[in-house]
Amino acid sequence: VLHLPNASSWGSLIEMVLTNGLLLPTPDQQFLFPLNNPDWSLFLEIIVNLIYAVLLVRLPLRWLVAACFISACAVIWGSITVGNISLGPDWATLHYGFSRIGYSFILGAILAHFWNQPMRRATYLAALPVIALIFFLTVHMPANIRIFYNPIIAIFVLPMTLWVGSVWEIPRPFRRTCAFLGDISYPLYATHFPLLVIFARVQQRFLNFHIATTVSILFLLCMLVLSTLLVSFYDAPLRACIGGALKLRRSAPPQVINADGYLWR
């Protein structure tokens, strides 16, 4: 379901543009980020990163495990109470959104504590986590089962898939392609919603069902091109500039796009 902004006046529209443009939630709307709904998770990730830097990084492992367990219980309770696992994008479920972000972030910190890079090995079995992810995202479940199915997948199955993916390395012939997809994954997630709304509205008003597949393919191609341009000419150069000026530790840089914004040759 696409949720368009409920702007009754130019004033409220300007307010949404200003707040969402600064990655701040809009207070008087149903959704935190009505112009770009997925930004709710990016906003909460900034908060949980600050909490981690101030507090969580100083806690022993057993306290992190306890916090992760409490967050997982809150996610399960929230998904059963609300009826789905879409917790966090609106003000009504924001408190559950903190547990949803907190669980995934803290679990990642716990997994990183046990992860050992030399254990990685190249194998074609590395494709299995991707196949499993596609299966779990597309399998049809009745609504009464999905209430329990979604949190089980999110809390148990997906972390296991992530762990397997961190142990098995993609064979060398496919690494450049996979690295490129990894580079564009963040801008793809951060910008897909507005373009999805535009394409959906155009298809509803001017197109018919018979060319829906063509429109879907065109949408995917536009997203790939837009994400590539953003990471090439905005994200990579900006990170290199800020990191150099502040002498920050180089963290997760683009793999096939250099600091000048060009694909490695």
Salt bridges, closest charged atoms under 4 A:
GLU169 OE1 - ARG120 NH2 2.41
ASP235 OD2 - ARG239 NH2 2.96
